[in-house]
């Protein structure tokens, strides 16, 4: 039977929590092996970054929704970290098959990669909760709709001071690596992609302009792609 | 995910996107 929007949202949250058990708070033994195989073990760097970003996220969440809701921000961050580790492991397994390598030192020591991946995981968590939590838990202080709007993409980019151009890079690989994503969430990520492609990636300060300038100075030798592709 | 347009080709992946090839 068709579900009410609230029931559908609650089921999505239940499924998200079910797919991300508490054992995922730390890297799995498989993921830890990828870390150890790196020329430079990224484990400590990843841990420190997560601690720092967790504090930033919770603080910004509280500022957006209300100080009494910081605990919900921490809850969402915890789920985001579990999803981040899960997708990271799946991505590395896929890359290992594709490239026949086990040492991903450069990628796993790239701070931008980790921030982009974590931001994407948190965006999935936020989108899953979007329809139900604030309106049902009384966190709104009379401003429920505004709070939900404030947390919508690209809010997470501002929280992490992450460029849209870098965030965009992880989206497709994220969708490929996580087959349990619902149709609604995939649609949401696609909307984020379109927003970035059409607007946000072209804002002042985007790294895209520097890259385009470098390409232009290097001298384009290939023909431009036809509009169809 | 059948409605999502996958743009990366077979020789492309997260490693290339972050200049780790």
Boltz contact constraints between the chains, C-beta under 6 A:
constraints:
  - contact:
      token1: [A, 91]
      token2: [B, 14]
      max_distance: 6.0
  - contact:
      token1: [A, 95]
      token2: [B, 13]
      max_distance: 6.0
  - contact:
      token1: [A, 95]
      token2: [B, 15]
      max_distance: 6.0
  - contact:
      token1: [A, 98]
      token2: [B, 13]
      max_distance: 6.0
  - contact:
      token1: [A, 106]
      token2: [B, 20]
      max_distance: 6.0
  - contact:
      token1: [A, 107]
      token2: [B, 15]
      max_distance: 6.0
  - contact:
      token1: [A, 107]
      token2: [B, 18]
      max_distance: 6.0
  - contact:
      token1: [A, 107]
      token2: [B, 20]
      max_distance: 6.0
  - contact:
      token1: [A, 110]
      token2: [B, 18]
      max_distance: 6.0
  - contact:
      token1: [A, 113]
      token2: [B, 18]
      max_distance: 6.0
  - contact:
      token1: [A, 169]
      token2: [B, 17]
      max_distance: 6.0
  - contact:
      token1: [A, 172]
      token2: [B, 8]
      max_distance: 6.0
  - contact:
      token1: [A, 173]
      token2: [B, 14]
      max_distance: 6.0
  - contact:
      token1: [A, 175]
      token2: [B, 1]
      max_distance: 6.0
  - contact:
      token1: [A, 186]
      token2: [B, 1]
      max_distance: 6.0
  - contact:
      token1: [A, 186]
      token2: [B, 4]
      max_distance: 6.0
  - contact:
      token1: [A, 190]
      token2: [B, 4]
      max_distance: 6.0
